[in-house]
Amino acid sequence: MKNHAVSKWGGVLSLLVGLILGAGCGQPAAVSSETEELQSLAVARTRPRARIATGAQHSLAIRSDGTVWTAGDNRSGQLGTGGFISSSTPVQAQGLVAVTAVAAGRSHSVALRSNGTVWTWGANGRGQLGDGTQSTRAAPVLVPGLSGVNSVAAGFNHTLATKTDGTVWAWGDNFRGQLGDGTTTSRTTPRQLPGLSGIVAVATSADTSLAIRSDGTLWVWGMNHAGQLGDGTFSNSTVPIPVPGMTGVVAASAGASSVFAIRSDGSVWGWGSDALLGGLVTTPTRIEGLTGCIDIVMSSASSGKVIKADGTVWSWGGNEAGQMGDGTKQFRSTPSQVPGLTGVSAVAAGHDYVLALRSDGSIWGWGNNRDGQLANGVVTLNAVPAPVQGGLTGALSVAAGDMHSLLLHHDGTVWAWGKNESGQLGDGTRTTRPLPARVPELDGVVAISAGGGSSLALRHDGSVWAWGQGRDVPHVVEGLPSIVAISVSWSHALVLADDGTVWAWGQNGAGNLGDGTTQASATPVKVLNLDGVVKVISATGLSLALRHDGTVWAWGQNADGQLGDGTTENRHTPVQVQTLTDVIAIAGGDSHAMAVKSDGSGWAWGLDYQGAGMGSVESEDLLPVPMSVTGLLDVVSGPGLGMATTTDGRVWAAGSNQRGQLGDGTTASRFAPVLVQGITTGVMALAAGREHMLALLPDGTAWAWGSNSDGQLGYGEPLDKLVPGLTQLP
């Protein structure tokens, strides 16, 4: 299996302040071979940039598991964490899965999911979030009434989206006609641009918008105070107009007062008013000395970056913050190569800083860093490229079964260790392994899950692979549509399709497959009466789903009230968990369930045995409907215990602790949450096994604690750990 993880999660297109991001797939019914070639070039050359995006002073990146990680300024909630605390190390945007493209405006952020829906957060004073309000959002919200989207772009205070049918939709600030709808009226919800079709890529600067058609022509609208529309005038345009003479365009980008484009022959053209042009130029002019170029980005600080076909980056223009990457702060009037940086597939430029994505999946940044937007753990300027922190070059996620562990590496490979009597390590043997070993013949993986003696992997092509339960090597699960998320427990598996439906297989004695029966199924069945789902959780005999509207749905085992519907009756089809709205995270254990809302409040229901619901009641209380607990950021659950991360970067745990799985240095069970020792820098991912826990830290290392009877902690010794220890990764 060839690894295509990077190209898969390159997605469609993303763009932020002063920079183009992407390509769509819209195409007329009949096109010439030349048009097809131009469209193919536009798509291929802009798609990787969707993985990274830069706002004025904040950054976004998509990990290969489809989650979004952010860093930098957060005064308007643009990091999507649910709060307003800025961060110099990557933090996860809440509630987002299966993301294929990101974009960033001055202080707002945009994400496109694989099911064609758009999610936004951050500043919203001009309606740029598209949710029908002007309210700031510190966590992602769905843009209503918008589907079938394949690319997104963001200006200062407006947002663009293209659909698979080649149409363009816009919302937000429109004072200078940048929405292209023939008016200067701002919009808080998306509106289609009339008369514009066959679009394969959009871009925007501050208040100027661009679109590349499948025939290679470039269309522009909005601000034109410096001639950036390229038509020889200085008049704004409220509708798209073609740039005269610009054909064969495969990439384009706009700065504060200029536009640059790359043609299919690798030449670069520019117009507008910019030091990069040597003055005022109101019609397209070729930039001498630049050849073999495949992509370009501009910033609002009069600096430009081009990527050449050989993977090098060339830069020129403003350099007061070191954004040339050459170790100086000197203005460059002609392009020069950024030293020491090769294999680059995408570049994003903020106001005065730059991010570059290399073909090995690593992200490098340079320039201004006063808000931590370079995500390297400090707030000092970098005049030369330095790697971004946050595990973006190492481990991506972890998963825990009863007595085995899985780890997803950034290169799309899966590593496993621990108990193997059911083949759950996927190596073709039944040999227990105390150290991580690669699962053979499996690559291009974007998500993993483990439960009981079972393991699941989701590949970039939407296929699901399973092993364990008597199968010693991974095999593809037949009969599924394209899948975007997976979850497996001791009893059954749940997977989420890109159309928002849920599919299940395995044991079904409590109705946990959701097909209206109690009959087990070895092949996937569709969960009835449920769509619009964004996350699924499989626990023992229990199934949970989070819908895009923030509601939680449950089905299956309910003897302890773990369905949260106010009863203790099993349900064979999904029922809504009572009183819960605006939920962004869910988790389930053997007899309880947990949720976190967008305001950071935590909720729990079911059997609160030994504090497994993160509460403080010292008894076995039955909670058939959710009750509020401590303020949380995210939650995971295991049998008889719960763990939660908080906004200060710490991890708390409560419940059973016979093998030290709470990580507090003792084996005493806890009714009230205790602090997991040794983890103070935050975590990117948590996983709960039956009696062992895993945590992935921002530096890409994996830590484990609790039971180690089968080597499931992965550090090569047969002893339990009462506090987190470093797993020995290759």
N, C-alpha and C positions, 0 to 999 in steps of 0.2 A: 504493500500500500504506500503510494508516494505521499509525502507530507505536503499538504496544501494549506496548512492551518493559517499561515500568514495571509495568503491571498483570500481565503474564505472570509476571515474576519476583517479584511480590508473594507468589506462591505461596499457601500455605494458612494456617498460623498459627504464630506463635511466641510464647513467653512466658517471662519470667524473673522474678527476684525481685520480688514484689509487683506483678505486672502480667499482665493477660490478653493473649493473643496469638492470636487467630485464629478461624478457622471451618473446619468440615469440610463434607462434602457428604452425610452420612448422612441418609436420609429414609425415612419409612414408605411402604408401598406405595400408600396412598391418603391424601391430606391435603386439607384445605380450602384455598380460595383465600387466606384470611387467613393460614393457616399457611405457605403457599408464600411469601407476601409477607414474613412475619416471617423465614423462613429466608433469603430472598434478601437482606434487609436485614442480617442477622447476617453472612452471608458477605461481602457487598460492603464492609461497614464495618470489618471486622476484618482482612481479607486483607492489605492493604499492610504491616501491622506485621511480617509474617513476614520482611521484608527487613532489619530491625534488631532487636537485642536487647541488653539490659544485665543483667549479673550484679551482684554486690555491688560489685566494682571492676574489671570488665572488660566489653568491648563486642564485639559481633559485627555484621557487615554482609555482605549478599550483593551481589556485583557482577553486572552484567547478563550476564556470561558464565557464571554459575552457580558461581563459586568463592566461598569464604568468607574474609573478612579480619577480623582481630581486633586488639585493642589493650588495654593496661592491665596489670593484675596477672596474673602467670603463675606464681606460687609453687606452684600445684598442676597446672601444665601446661594450664590452661584456654584458652590461646591456640591450642593445637593445632599448634605449630611443631615438635614433637619434642624441645624443650628446656624450660627453666624460667626463661628470661630475660624479664623484663617489657619492654614496649615502649610508648613514647608516640607512635609512628607505626604505621600499619596494617601487619600482617604476615599472610602467607597461611597458613591452616590447611592442613596437608599432606593430599594425596591425595583431596581432595573435588572432585567435578564435578557439574554438573546439580543443584545444591541449590536448593530452592524455599522452604524455611522454616528459621529458626534460633530457638533458645531458649537461655536461660542461667539456671542456678541460682546459688547463692551462689558456688561455685567450680567448677562444671562446665558444659559446653556441649553443645548438642544440634543436629544438623542433619538435615533431612528431604530426601531426594533424590527426583527426579521419578518414579523407579521404585517409590516407596512404601517404601523401606528407611530405617532410622533409624541414625544414626551419632553416637557420643558420645565425649567426652574430658574430662580434668580429674580433680578429686577424686572418690573412689569408696569412701570409708570406710563408707557406708551402702548400697552397691550401686546408687547412682543412675545408673550408666552402663549397667546392665542386661545386662552381658556375662557374668554368672554368677560374677564375682569381686568382690573388694573392693580391687583393685589400681589405683593411680593410673595414668592413661594420658596421656602428653604428646602423643599423636597420635591422630586419630580411629580408632575401632574400630566394627565393625558390631554392632548389637544383634541377636543371633541369634534366629531363629524368629519374627520380626516382619515382616510384609509387608502391603501394601494400606493403609498409613498415609497419612492426608491432613492431619494436624495434630499438633503437638507443643507441650508446655508444660513448664516446669520450676519447682519450688519450691526451698526452701533445699537439701534433700538428697533430693528425690524427683522423678520424671519421669512425665508423662502423655502418652498418645498416643491419638488417635481414628482409627478406620478408616473406609473408605468405606461400610461397612455400618452406621455409627452407633454402634458399640460403643466402649468406652473401656478402655484398657489402662494399667496402672500398675506402677511398680517403685521401689525405694529405701527410704528411711526411712519407717516406719509407726507410730512410737511413739504418735502421737495419732490414728491411724486415717485418715491423709490419703490412703492408697491405696484406701480405700473398698471393701475386699473382705470386710468383716465381722470383721476381726481387727486386732490391733496388731502383727503379725509383719512385720518388714521383708523385702523380696524383692530378690534380686540378678538376677532375670529377670522379664520382663513377665508380668502376670497380668490376665485380663479381669475387670472389675467386674461382678458378677452383678446382673441386674435393671435395668440401665441401657441404654436403646436410643434411637435417633433423635437422637443428640447431634450438634450442628453446630459447637460451640465449647467448648473447655475453658480453664481458667485456674487459677492457683494462687498463693498468697502464700507465706509462710514454711512453714506447716503446715496451711493450709486450702485445699481444692480446690473448684472451681466447674465447672459444666457447663450450657450452654444447650441446651435441646431444640428440635426443629423446631417445636413448638407454642408457643414463646415463653416457656415456664416456665424458672425457674432452679433448679438443684439444687446442694446444697452438702454437704460432709462434712469431717471432720477436726477441727482445734482449734476450741474454742468458749469459751475462757476469758473473752472479753469480749463474748459475744453475737453474734459475727460470723456465726453460722449463721442468724440472723434469725428464729428460732422462739420467742423469748421466754425461752429457757433459757440456762444456762451449761454444759451437758453436751456433751462431745465426741460425735461420731457416727462410727462406723466404716463406715456405709453411707450412700449418697446420700439426702438428704431434700429435698423441695421447700420453697422459701422462701414462706411464706404470703402470698398476695395479689400476688405478683410475676408478672405476665403481660405479654406484649408486649415481652419483654426482647430487645434487639439487641446489647448489649455489657455486659460486666461486668469488674470488676477488684477485687483484694483487696490491702489493705495489711497491716501487721503485726498489727493487731487490728480491722480493719474491712473491710466490703465495700461497693462502690458499683456501681450498675447504671444503664444508660440504657434507657429504654423507647422504643417506636417513635414517640411524639409528641415526642421530643427532650428530655424531662424527665430529671433526675438524682435517684436515690434512694440513701440510705445507711443503714447500721446497724452496730452494734458500739461500740467505745470508741475515740474519736479526737477530737483537737482540732478536726478539720474538721467534726465533728458537734456540737461544743459540749458534749461529755460522753458519757454512756453511753446508747445507744439500742439496744434489743434486738429491735426490729421495724422494718421498712422505713419511712423517713421521707423526704419530698421535700425536696430542697435548693433553697431559694428563690434566685431571681436567676439561675438557669442555664436557658437555653432554647436550642433549635436545636442541641443537642449530638448528635454522631454517634459519638464514641468517648471512652473514659476510661482512664487508667492511674493507679495508685497506687504509692507507694513505701513502704518500711518506715520511712522517716523522717518519716511523717505529712505528706506533701505529695501533692497531686493535680493532674492535668493533664487538661483536656478539650479535644477538637478540635471546633470548630463547623463547620457546613456551609459556611461561607464561607472555610474554610482557616486561620482564626486559632486560636491556642492560648491558653487561659485557665488560670491557675494560682493555687493558694492553699495555705496551710499552712506547714510548716517551711521555713526559709530560711537556716539557719546557714551553708550553703556556697554561697549564691547560686543555689539551684536554682529560684527563682521566675523567674529570667532578667530581672529588672527593674533590675539594677545595684545592688541593696541586699542586706542580710542581715536584713531585718526580717520577722518573722512576719506573714502575711497571713490574716486571719480570713474574708475574702470574696474570691471569685475576681476576678482582674484580668487583662487581656490582656498576654501577653508581647510587649513592644514590638519592632517592626521585623521580625516574623516572619510571613510570609503564605504561602499556597499549600501548607500542611502537609497531608500525607496520612497520616502515622503518627508516633506518639511512643512512646518506650521510656524507662522511668525506673529507674535503679539506686537504690541506697540513698540517695544524696544528689547525684545528677547526672542529666542528662536528654539524650537524643538525639532529634532530630526529622528526619524524612525529608520533603523538599519534592517537589512534583510535577515539578520539573526534574531530579530525581535526586540533588540535593546533600543532604548530611547536615550538620546543625548540632548543636553540643553546648554545654552550660553546666552550672555547678555544680562540685562537687569534682573535682579532677584529680590527686590526689597520686600515683596509679599510672599516669598517662598515659591514663586511660580515655576522655578526650575526643578522643584521636588527633590532636592538633594540634601535635605535636612538642615540647611543653613539659610541665612537671608543675606548673603554677600554676593556681590557681582562676580560673574564668571566671564572672563574675556576669551576663554578657549572652551571648546566642548568638554562637558563632563557627564558621566552617566547619571541618569535619573534613578532614585531609590524606589523601593516599594515592591521588590520581588518581580519586577517586570522582565528580569533577565534570568530568573531562577525558577523556583517552584511557584506554581500558580494556584493550586488548591489541594486540599487533603480530604480524605473520606475514611470513615472507620466502620468496619463490620463488628460482629461480636468479638472476634479475636484476631482480626487481620486489619491491615491498613493499606490505603492506596494514596499515591501522590501523583499529581499531574504536573509534568515539567513544561517549561515554556516552548520547547521544541515539539510539543504534541505527543510525546511518549508518556506511558504510564508505568509507574514503579510500584511494587507490592512487597509486603513482608508480613510475617506472623503465621498464624495457623493455616494449614493447607489441606486438611483431610477431605474437604469437598471440592478441591481444585480451585478455590477462590483466589489463588495467586496467579492463575492463568498461565503458568509456565510449563504445562504438560505433565506435571508430576503431582504427587501428594506429599511432598517434602516440606516440612515447616522451615521457614527462613527467618533468622533473627536480624538480618540486614536487608535493606532494600535491593531488589533485583528487577530488571526491566521485564514487563510483560511482552513476550516476543510477538513479532508480526502485527503490532498494533501501533499506528501512528496517526497523525492528523486529528488527535483527540482534543475536544474543547471543553468537556465536562466529565466528571466521574461521580459515582455514588457507590456506597457499600452498605450492606445490612445483613445480619445473620451470617451465613456462609455464601452470600451472593455478591457479585460485583457487576457494575454496569459502566459503560463508557459511551459517550456521545461523540461521534466524529463530525468533522467540519461539513460533510455532505448531508447531514441530517439523519444519518443511519445510527442505530443503537446496537451495541455489541454487549453480549452477556457471557459470563463464565461463573463457575462455582456450582453448587448444588449437583455435583456429579459430573459437570462438564469442565474438563481440565484446561481447555484453551478457549479463547474468545470465539463466539459465533454471532453472526448478524441475526437480529430479531426480525423475522419476516412479518409482513402484513401491516406495517406502520406507514403513515404519511411522513412528511418531513418533520423531524422532531427538533425542539429547541431547548428542552430541559428534561432532566431525569431524576428519579428518586426511587430507591429500593430499600425494603426492610426485610426482616426475617420471614414475613408472610407473603409479601407481594410487591410488585413494581408498579409505579406510576410514571407516565411520560407525558410531556406537554407538546402538542403539535403547533406548528407555526400559525395555524388558523385559530388558536386559542382553545381548541378542544383537548380533552384529556383521555388517555388510553391506559388500560390496566391489564395485568395478567398475574396469575399465581393462585394462592389459596383464597377462599371466598366464604368461609363459614359464617362470618358476621356481615356479609354483604359489602365488604370493603372494596370490591371491584367496581361497584356503582352501576352495574348493568341491570339492576332490578331483580337479581337472583342470588342464591347462595351456592351456586355451582362453581367449582374451581375451573380455571381455564389455563392451559399451557400456551395459548396464543392470545394476542392482544384483543381486548374488547373495548368498545367506546363507552365511556361514562355517560350516562343519560342526563339530559336536561342541564348541561353545563357548557358554557362557552365564555369567551373573553377572559380566559385565565392567564395569569402571568407567572405563577409559581405553584409547584405541587410538592407535597411532603407525604411520604409513606412511612407509617409507624406500624407496630405490630397490630394487625387487625383494624387499623385506623387509617383513614385517608383525609387529607386536608388540601384545599385549593384556595389561592388568593386571586380574586378577580381584579380587572383593571379599575373597577370603581371603588376599590378599597374594602370590599366586603369579603368575608371568609366563609367558605362552605365546607362541610364535613359529612362523612358517611362511614358506615362500618360499625365497629365495636363501640358500645355506649353504656356498658354496665356501670361505669364509674362517672358518667356524665361528660365524657371527653369529647362529645360532639357539640356541646355548648348550646343545645337547643331547648334546654329546660327540662328534658326528660332523661330516662335511663333506658330507652328502647333503642335497639339496633336499627340502623337505617340502611336500606339497600340501594338508595339513590341519594344524591346530595341534598342536604338541608342547610339553610343559612344559620351560622352561629349568631346568636341573639346579641343585639345592642352594639355590635362592633362595626365601625366604619373608619375610613381613612387609614387602614392597616397597610404597613409596608413590609412586614416580616412575620413569618409564622414558623412554628416548630411543634413536633409532637413526640410524646414518649409512650410507654406502655399503657398508661392510664390517665394521661393528662395532655393538655395542649397549651401553647403559649402564643402570644402575638405582641407586636410592637406597632403603635400608631405613629403617624407622621409628627405628632407633637412630642415624641419621645417617651410617652407613657407605656408601661408594660401591662399586659393582661394575661390571666391564667384561668383555666377551668379544668374540671375533672377531679381526680383523687389527689389531694395535696399531701401525699405521703412523705414525711420527713422533709418537707419544704421543697419538693420537686418543682412546684409551681413558683418558686422564688418568693414565696410569701414568708410569714413569720408566725403562723399558727402552729403550736406544738401539739398537733393531733392529726388523725386521719380525717380531715374534713372533705366532704363531697361538695364540689362546686359545679353544679350542672349548667351554670351560665357564667360568662367571664366576670372576673373581679379585677380591679386595678391593683397593680403591684408597683415595684420600684421603677423609676424612669430608666429606660434602656435604649440602646442603639440597635442591637441585634440579639437574637436568641437562637440557641440550639438545645435539643433535649435528647436524653438517653433514658434507658430504663431506670425510673426512680430518681432522676436528677435533672437539673436544668443549669445551663450556663448562659451568661449574658455579657455583652460588651457594653461599655458606657462611653460617653463622649470624651472622657479624659484619658482614654486609651487603656483602661484596666479591664480585667476579666474577673467576674464574680461567679460563684457557684454555690448551689445548695442541694441537699438531698442525700442519697446513699453515699457512703464513703469507705466501705470495708476494705477496698484495695487502694485507697489514696486517690481516687479519681476526682476529688474536689481540688487537689493540688495545693492544699494549705499546710502540708507537712504532717498531717495527722491521719488517723483512720476513723475519726469520730464523725458520724453523720451529723448534718447540720439542718436545723429548721429554718434559720435565717441565713441569707447569703454571706459567704466569706470570700476574701480576696485570694485569687490564685497567685501564688508567690512567683516572683522572678519575671513577670511579664508586665512591663511598665511603658512600653513604646507603642502599644496598640497591636491589634492583630488584623490580618487581612482575611483570615478564614478560620473557623472552628469546626471540629467534627467530634461527635460523641459516639463511642462504641458501647458495648455492654458494661465494661468496667475499665476502659481506658479512653483517654482524651488526646486529641491532636490540635495543635495551633500552628498556623502559618504566620510568621512575623514579616514586617515590612522589608527586611533585608533578604527575603526569599528563603530563610532557613525554616525548618520544621522542628517543633518541640512536642514532646509527648510525656504523659505521666499516667499513673494508675497501674493496673494489672499488666504484667509482662510474662505471663505463664507460657505463652507461645511465641515470644519474641515480637509481639505486636507493637512495642515501643520503638523498635528499629535501631537500638544503639549497641547491639552485639552482646549484651549481658542478660542473664535469665532472671534478674531481680526486678521487683516492682519499684516504682519511683513515686514518692509521696509529694514531690514538687517537680515542675517541668524540667526535662533534660533535653539536650540537643540530639536529634535523630541523625545518624550517620548517613548522609546522602552522598552519592558518588559525585 
